[in-house]
Amino acid sequence: MQQVADKTDTDRLVTVTLDPNTITSINPDEVHEWRIAIYDLLEENSFRPARVAATGPFALHISIVGNSIVLDVRHPETFQPIAAHYLSLTPFRRLIRDYFRIRDAYYEAIRSAQPFQIETVDMARRGMHNEAAELLRTRLHNKLIIDLNTARRLFTLICAVQPYASRIDESKSELPSVLFVCSMNSVRSPIAAALARQQFPGRLIARSVGVNGGKADQFVYEVMEEVGIDMSVHTPHILDELVANRFDLVITLSADAPEAVRRKGLESGAVEHWQVEDPSLVEGNREVVLAAYRELRDSLRKRVRTRLEALVSGGSQTT
């Protein structure tokens, strides 16, 4: 019994986040489906990366690059990288199509069919799920160690996110790009990037990073939820994790960011510094702190809209 308890405490996922740059939707039904799939996966799973000396529990950050799902395993508190694996979607195409076909048939059967018809569709659904789970475990062999039930739930999440993903190949995209940088990529820069994506959907690429690693901030989640942005998908990243080295505009939001950007040697059309307060430093009761976060959100929303309008319209990068 103790071994089971230890496994539950360490060999499992406790956080799953989705990359807002490559997995996007404004449809509340689609977002709800993602959340249900994530909830089910976190509710019960057995998960650990292979071939690395890391002790769980773990966080999983999911993104889509080209035709691959990227499974990025991280520390759940610091979000420091542990292991990342590319999983081609090609071998799963038929199973993904079957998933949606059987799912729709199942919902239709529940509404109108006889019990034996529901049972027939349900058996087909279970069989498809088992086949997909076995294929997923095979493709992840010697990369991630997961049991059959975890593989079934992970496949469901992959099905939920991949049809609606916005696959932007940033190396070939002609969309304008902006990078927001703050100290820990926990509050200021992720809020700014999320607001940019909300206000200019499909019209720019907005990234955010920190000088140092941080962790998710619950107050950010709450105040952004108020304006229809799900920040539970955010995973903090640092400058050294950036793949892209060229941005049309870089905006720094903390005192330590300008020098860090200079040392990184990013290519950019323009670099600007916005002096904004860090609400995580505000002392007081819950309402006082929330008010500070809302003030930051609202001020950044106005500033982002004003500043980026010219960028997405093809104007100058400079103010």
Buried (B, 14 or more C-beta within 10 A) or exposed (E): EEEEEEEBEEBBBBBBBBBBBBBBBEEEEBBEBBBEBBEBBBEEBBBBBEEEEBEBBBBBBBBBBEEBBBBBBBBBEEBBBBBBBEBEBEEBEEBBEBBEEBBEBBEEBEEEBEEEBBEBBBEBBEEBBBBBBBBBBEBBEEBBBBBBBBBBBBBBBBBBBBEBBBEBEBEEEEBBBBBBBBBBBBBBBBBBBBBBBBBBEEBBBBBBBBBBBBBBBEBBBBBBEEEEBBBBBBBBBBBEBBEEEEBBBBBBBBEBBBEBBEEBEBEBBBBBBBEBEBBBEBEEEEEEBBBBBBBBBEEBBEBBBEBBEBBBEEEEBEE
